[in-house]
Amino acid sequence: MKQHAAGPTPEIRTPSPVLAMLGVNLMVFMATLDMSIVNVALPTLVEALHTDFAAIQWVILSYVLVIASLLLLVSRLGDMRDKKRIFSTGLVIFLIASLCCGLAPSVSWLIAFRALQGIGAAMTQSLGMAIVTQIAPPSSRGRALGFIGGTVAMGLMIGPPLGGILIGILGWRSLFLLNLPVGLVALWVVARRMPHLPPVKTGERFDLPGAAAASLTLGAYCLGMTAIQRGGFADPAGLALLGLSLVGLFVFVAIERRAAQPMLDLTLFANPLVTLPLCMAVLVFITGASGFIMPFFFQSAQGRSVTEMGLLMMLLPASMALTAPVSGSLADRYGSRGICLLGLVVLCGGCFSLGTLTVATPWWGYLLRTLPVGLGIGIFQAPNNSSIMGEMPPHRLGVGSGLANYARVFGQSTGLPLVGAIFSALVLSSGHIGARAEFTNAAPEALAAGVAGVFRWLGSLLFLAIVLGMLAWRIEYKRRRARAVQAPADA
């Protein structure tokens, strides 16, 4: 297969690129908010819909699994069709599904409508970075992508406290109906201010076998990791699904190698400046999956109230939201590689700092330890995404956006069961509880030691990300030197 070289991104002239990008960010905000705001509603939904916790988890899982299964498929469509039309259609589907979720009469209907909502979210999330890359001036691409990173952090930060307030005042249905006014504003902005974004390369055909294999493979992987999260690494259903995803991966690669116009151009991965940043992103988002063990530390180990816990857990996404746009601007000015490395080093240091948590750690001690984690992720994310999109050929921007988004989904779906398994093993190894006991019966010291041990393990994992970042920086440095030597010879 012939390898495509990244070329200059075709500039789309629009009279108001800022407003066009605002429409993208509003949709990103809603999709992210919907993932974090629903988490706080699960106990309320169990009672209101007369169901159990095993069933209500699918309110979250159906949304996430549909997004994971469709990301690459929609990304490929974005390179073949008008990106604005796909994005607008996804936004409409998301709004209709949000209304249906708010009116759902039972848990089964709510799960089905959440899956429909996931279709709309996948159609918009997969193309968000591609649209911003295409309409933003090249000199400010990193800053524009940084605002997307800040928007994601804001959605994660605002979701839990806003969800608690809305449930208390208006009930759980308001969590979904909230999307309607925000979404209608986003739809108006997109319709009026976003230019049409037709494909750069016309006449391409859609790879239906490859799309089916990719969706089944990614769906089986995420579902398998979810089963392992609940049943452990010996769970037979989880292992079977992971085995199915591995077989599906080989089938997908075989299909793409033979396809005349593959859904995912595998030659993209021959470029180490695409592959290395994607691997770094996966490792960072595995680290980001650690947040779900913090309630064990704050509530069970330290005895803090739910309100205190919510405020403390807002610190990490708040620091991400503050630094992501700034780091994007710095990447535009100084290049992305060094900024990415700085973010990884800060993040690694923060993880090792959280590895010193104890039962007696005061709130300000947690603040000083967790700030570097949020700052590190915020510093890393926008320059890393910018570097990925900058290496994409113009007719593969949609696929590049989908790959960058899927690195996040893959890292989170891998990180949750992995972090859970490490935490469980550390708490159980304390000897204070039996193998089948509930963690709420564990000694506070054992819980705190388990949380601290997880972050020390994650800090060690980030050393690998730092090595990959240094390798990417070295490769880019050699390429620049080669171009500098070649330029006088060509002249």
C-alpha positions in Angstrom: 0.0 0.0 0.0 1.1 3.5 -0.7 1.9 5.7 2.2 0.3 9.1 2.4 2.3 12.0 3.5 0.7 14.7 5.6 0.1 17.8 3.7 -1.1 21.3 4.5 -4.7 21.3 5.9 -7.0 23.0 3.4 -8.0 26.4 4.8 -11.7 26.9 5.0 -12.6 30.6 4.9 -15.5 31.4 7.3 -16.4 34.9 8.4 -16.7 33.8 12.1 -14.5 30.8 12.9 -14.8 31.6 16.6 -18.6 31.2 16.6 -18.3 28.1 14.4 -15.9 26.6 17.0 -18.3 27.7 19.8 -20.9 25.4 18.3 -18.5 22.5 18.4 -17.5 23.2 22.0 -21.1 23.4 23.1 -21.8 19.9 21.8 -18.6 18.6 23.4 -19.7 20.2 26.7 -23.1 18.5 26.5 -21.7 15.1 25.6 -19.1 15.2 28.4 -21.5 16.7 30.9 -23.9 13.8 30.2 -21.2 11.3 31.1 -20.4 12.9 34.5 -23.9 14.3 35.5 -25.6 10.9 35.2 -23.2 9.2 37.6 -24.6 11.1 40.6 -28.1 10.1 39.6 -27.7 6.3 39.7 -29.0 5.8 43.3 -31.9 8.1 42.6 -32.7 6.2 39.3 -32.7 2.9 41.1 -35.4 4.1 43.4 -37.4 6.1 41.0 -37.5 3.5 38.2 -37.9 0.5 40.7 -34.9 -1.4 39.4 -31.5 -2.6 40.8 -27.9 -1.4 40.5 -27.0 -4.1 38.0 -29.6 -2.9 35.6 -29.1 0.9 36.2 -25.4 0.6 35.3 -26.5 0.1 31.7 -27.7 3.7 31.7 -24.0 4.6 31.5 -22.7 1.6 29.7 -25.2 1.8 26.8 -24.1 5.3 26.1 -20.3 4.6 26.3 -20.4 1.4 24.4 -22.3 2.9 21.4 -19.8 5.8 21.3 -16.8 3.4 21.4 -18.3 1.2 18.6 -19.1 4.0 16.2 -16.2 6.5 16.6 -14.0 5.2 13.8 -16.9 4.4 11.5 -18.3 8.0 11.7 -14.7 9.4 11.4 -14.3 7.7 8.1 -17.7 9.0 6.9 -16.5 12.4 7.8 -13.7 12.1 5.3 -16.2 11.1 2.6 -19.1 13.4 3.2 -19.8 17.0 4.4 -18.6 17.1 8.0 -21.0 19.9 8.9 -24.0 17.8 7.7 -22.9 14.7 9.8 -22.2 16.9 12.9 -25.6 18.7 12.6 -27.4 15.4 12.1 -25.7 14.0 15.2 -26.6 17.0 17.2 -30.3 16.7 16.2 -30.2 13.0 17.2 -28.6 13.8 20.5 -31.3 16.4 21.3 -34.2 14.1 20.3 -32.7 11.3 22.5 -32.2 13.7 25.4 -35.9 14.6 25.3 -36.8 10.9 25.1 -34.5 10.2 28.1 -36.2 12.9 30.1 -39.6 11.4 29.3 -38.6 7.7 29.7 -41.3 5.7 31.5 -39.1 2.8 32.6 -35.4 1.8 32.9 -35.6 -0.3 29.7 -36.7 2.7 27.7 -34.1 4.9 29.4 -31.3 2.5 28.5 -32.5 2.4 24.9 -32.8 6.2 24.6 -29.3 6.5 26.1 -28.0 4.2 23.3 -29.6 6.5 20.8 -28.0 9.5 22.6 -24.7 7.7 22.2 -25.2 7.6 18.4 -25.6 11.4 18.3 -22.6 11.8 20.6 -20.4 9.6 18.4 -21.4 11.6 15.2 -20.3 14.8 16.8 -17.4 13.8 19.1 -15.6 11.9 16.3 -15.5 14.9 14.1 -15.1 17.8 16.5 -11.3 18.0 16.3 -11.3 17.5 12.5 -13.7 20.4 12.1 -11.7 22.7 14.4 -8.5 21.7 12.6 -10.1 22.6 9.3 -11.6 25.9 10.2 -9.1 27.3 12.7 -6.2 29.4 11.3 -3.1 27.2 11.3 -1.3 29.5 13.6 -3.9 29.0 16.3 -4.8 25.3 15.9 -3.2 24.3 19.2 -5.2 27.0 21.1 -8.4 26.0 19.4 -7.9 22.3 20.3 -6.9 23.4 23.8 -10.3 25.0 24.3 -11.9 21.6 23.4 -9.7 20.0 26.2 -10.8 22.8 28.6 -14.5 22.2 27.6 -14.1 18.5 28.4 -12.7 19.3 31.8 -15.5 21.8 32.5 -18.1 19.1 31.7 -16.4 16.7 34.0 -16.1 19.3 36.7 -19.6 20.8 36.6 -21.5 17.5 36.2 -21.5 16.1 39.7 -22.4 19.3 41.7 -24.9 20.4 39.0 -26.5 17.0 39.0 -26.9 17.0 42.7 -28.6 20.5 42.6 -30.9 19.6 39.7 -32.0 16.3 41.3 -32.8 18.0 44.5 -34.8 20.8 43.0 -36.3 19.5 39.7 -35.8 15.7 39.8 -33.7 13.3 37.7 -35.5 14.0 34.4 -34.1 17.5 34.4 -30.6 16.1 33.9 -31.5 15.1 30.3 -33.9 18.0 29.6 -31.1 20.4 30.4 -29.6 19.5 27.0 -32.4 21.0 25.1 -31.8 24.8 25.5 -28.0 24.3 25.3 -28.3 22.1 22.2 -30.7 24.4 20.4 -28.2 27.2 20.8 -25.5 24.9 19.5 -27.6 23.9 16.5 -28.4 27.5 15.6 -24.7 28.4 15.8 -23.7 25.4 13.7 -26.4 26.1 11.1 -25.7 29.8 10.8 -21.9 30.1 11.4 -20.2 26.8 10.5 -19.2 26.6 6.8 -19.8 23.4 4.8 -16.9 21.1 4.9 -17.0 18.8 1.9 -14.5 16.0 1.5 -11.0 17.0 0.3 -10.8 13.8 -1.8 -13.9 12.8 -3.7 -14.9 9.5 -5.2 -14.0 7.3 -2.3 -16.1 4.3 -1.4 -17.2 3.2 2.1 -15.5 0.0 3.4 -18.6 -1.7 4.9 -16.8 -5.0 5.9 -14.0 -3.0 7.6 -16.6 -0.8 9.4 -18.5 -3.8 10.7 -15.4 -5.6 11.9 -14.1 -2.4 13.6 -17.4 -1.7 15.4 -17.8 -5.3 16.6 -14.1 -5.4 17.7 -14.3 -2.2 19.7 -17.7 -3.0 21.2 -16.5 -6.4 22.3 -13.4 -5.0 23.9 -15.2 -2.3 25.8 -17.9 -4.7 26.9 -15.3 -7.3 27.9 -13.4 -4.7 30.0 -16.6 -3.7 31.6 -17.4 -7.3 32.6 -13.9 -7.7 34.0 -14.4 -4.6 36.0 -17.4 -6.2 37.7 -16.2 -9.8 37.9 -12.4 -9.6 38.0 -9.8 -10.8 35.5 -11.1 -14.4 35.8 -14.6 -13.5 34.7 -15.4 -16.0 31.9 -17.7 -13.7 30.0 -15.2 -10.9 30.1 -12.4 -13.2 28.9 -14.6 -14.5 26.1 -15.4 -11.0 24.9 -11.7 -10.0 25.0 -10.8 -13.1 23.0 -13.5 -12.2 20.5 -12.1 -8.7 20.2 -8.6 -10.0 19.6 -9.9 -12.3 16.8 -11.9 -9.3 15.5 -8.7 -7.2 15.4 -6.9 -9.7 13.2 -9.9 -10.0 10.9 -10.1 -6.2 10.7 -6.4 -5.8 9.9 -6.7 -8.5 7.2 -9.7 -6.7 5.7 -8.0 -3.4 5.7 -4.8 -4.7 4.1 -6.9 -6.1 1.1 -9.3 -3.2 0.8 -8.8 -0.8 -2.2 -10.2 2.1 -0.1 -9.9 1.0 3.6 -11.9 2.5 6.4 -8.7 3.0 8.4 -5.6 3.6 6.3 -3.0 1.4 8.2 -0.1 3.2 6.6 -0.9 6.1 8.9 0.6 4.0 11.7 3.9 3.7 9.8 4.4 7.3 10.9 5.8 7.2 14.4 4.7 10.8 15.0 1.1 9.4 14.8 1.6 6.1 16.6 3.7 7.4 19.5 1.3 10.3 20.5 -1.7 7.9 20.4 0.1 5.4 22.7 1.0 8.3 25.1 -2.7 9.4 25.1 -3.8 5.9 26.0 -1.4 5.8 29.0 -2.5 9.2 30.2 -6.2 8.3 30.1 -5.5 5.0 31.9 -4.2 7.3 34.7 -7.3 9.5 34.4 -9.5 6.5 35.1 -8.2 6.5 38.8 -10.9 9.0 39.9 -13.5 6.3 40.7 -11.4 5.0 43.7 -11.2 8.4 45.4 -14.7 8.1 47.2 -13.2 5.1 49.1 -10.5 7.5 50.3 -12.6 10.5 51.1 -15.7 8.9 52.6 -14.7 5.4 53.8 -11.1 6.2 55.0 -11.3 9.9 56.0 -15.0 10.1 56.8 -15.7 13.2 54.8 -19.2 14.2 53.7 -20.5 13.8 50.2 -20.4 17.6 49.8 -16.8 17.8 50.9 -15.9 15.0 48.6 -17.6 16.6 45.6 -15.7 19.9 46.1 -12.3 18.2 46.5 -12.9 16.0 43.4 -13.6 19.2 41.4 -10.0 20.4 41.8 -8.5 18.0 39.2 -10.8 18.9 36.3 -10.7 22.6 37.3 -6.9 22.7 36.9 -7.3 20.8 33.6 -9.8 23.4 32.3 -7.4 26.3 33.3 -4.3 24.9 31.6 -5.6 23.2 28.4 -6.2 26.4 26.4 -2.9 27.9 27.6 -0.9 24.8 26.7 -2.5 24.9 23.2 -1.3 28.4 22.7 2.2 27.6 23.9 2.3 24.6 21.5 1.4 27.0 18.6 4.3 29.2 19.6 7.0 26.8 20.7 6.0 23.4 19.2 4.0 20.6 20.7 6.7 18.0 21.6 8.4 19.9 24.5 5.0 21.0 25.9 3.8 17.4 25.8 6.9 16.2 27.6 6.5 18.9 30.3 2.9 17.8 30.9 3.9 14.2 31.2 6.6 15.0 33.7 4.3 17.2 35.8 1.6 14.4 35.7 4.1 11.7 36.7 5.2 13.8 39.7 1.6 14.4 40.7 0.9 10.6 40.7 3.9 9.9 42.9 2.8 12.8 45.2 -0.7 11.2 45.6 1.2 8.0 46.3 2.0 9.5 49.7 -1.6 9.9 50.8 -2.5 8.7 54.3 -5.6 8.8 56.5 -4.4 11.9 58.2 -3.7 13.9 55.0 -5.6 17.3 55.3 -7.6 18.8 52.5 -4.9 21.2 51.6 -2.4 18.3 51.4 -4.6 16.6 48.9 -4.9 19.9 47.0 -1.2 20.2 46.7 -0.8 16.6 45.5 -3.7 16.5 43.0 -3.0 19.9 41.3 0.0 18.6 39.4 -2.1 15.7 38.0 -4.8 18.1 36.6 -2.2 20.5 35.4 -0.2 17.7 33.8 -3.1 16.3 31.9 -4.2 19.8 30.8 -0.7 20.7 29.6 -0.3 17.4 27.7 -3.7 16.9 26.0 -4.0 19.8 23.6 -0.5 19.8 22.2 -0.7 16.0 21.8 -3.9 16.2 19.9 -2.5 19.0 17.8 0.6 16.9 16.9 -1.7 14.0 15.8 -3.9 16.2 13.7 -0.9 18.0 12.2 0.5 14.7 10.9 -2.8 13.7 9.2 -3.1 14.0 5.4 -5.9 16.5 4.5 -8.3 13.8 3.4 -7.8 11.8 6.6 -8.7 14.6 9.2 -11.9 12.8 10.2 -10.0 9.5 10.9 -7.4 11.4 12.8 -10.0 13.0 15.0 -11.6 9.6 15.6 -8.3 8.0 16.5 -7.5 10.8 19.0 -10.9 10.4 20.6 -10.7 6.6 20.6 -7.3 6.8 22.4 -9.2 8.4 25.3 -12.1 5.8 25.2 -9.6 3.0 25.0 -7.5 4.3 27.9 -10.5 4.8 30.1 -12.1 1.4 29.3 -8.8 -0.2 30.0 -7.9 1.9 33.0 -11.1 1.3 35.0 -10.8 -2.5 35.5 -7.0 -2.2 35.7 -7.1 0.4 38.5 -9.9 -1.5 40.2 -8.0 -4.8 40.1 -4.8 -3.1 41.6 -6.8 -1.3 44.3 -8.7 -4.5 45.2 -5.4 -6.5 45.4 -3.7 -3.9 47.6 -6.7 -3.6 50.0 -7.1 -7.4 50.3 -3.4 -7.9 50.8 -3.6 -5.9 54.1 -5.1 -8.9 55.7 -7.8 -6.9 57.5 -10.7 -8.3 55.4 -11.6 -11.5 53.7 -11.4 -12.1 50.0 -15.2 -11.6 49.6 -15.8 -8.9 52.2 -17.1 -5.5 51.2 -14.5 -2.7 51.1 -16.7 -0.7 53.5 -15.6 -3.1 56.2 -11.9 -2.5 55.5 -9.8 -0.5 57.9 -9.3 3.2 56.9 -5.6 2.6 56.9 -5.9 -0.3 54.4 -8.1 1.8 52.1 -5.7 4.8 52.2 -2.8 2.5 51.5 -4.6 0.9 48.6 -5.3 4.3 47.0 -1.7 5.5 47.5 -0.4 2.3 46.0 -2.5 2.7 42.9 -1.0 6.1 42.3 2.5 4.9 42.8 1.8 2.2 40.2 0.3 4.7 37.8 3.4 7.0 38.3 5.6 4.1 37.2 3.4 3.5 34.1 3.9 7.2 33.1 7.6 6.7 32.9 6.8 4.7 29.7 4.8 7.6 28.4 7.8 10.0 29.1 10.1 7.7 27.2 7.7 7.6 24.2 7.5 11.4 24.4 11.3 11.8 24.3 11.4 9.4 21.3 8.8 11.5 19.4 10.8 14.7 20.2 14.0 13.1 18.9 12.3 11.9 15.7 10.9 15.3 15.0 14.2 17.0 15.7 16.0 14.7 13.2 13.3 15.4 10.6 13.8 19.2 11.0 17.5 18.9 10.7 17.1 16.8 7.6 14.8 19.4 6.0 17.2 22.2 7.0 20.0 20.4 5.2 17.9 19.6 2.2 16.6 23.1 1.7 19.9 24.7 0.5 20.5 21.7 -1.8 17.1 22.2 -3.4 17.7 25.9 -3.9 
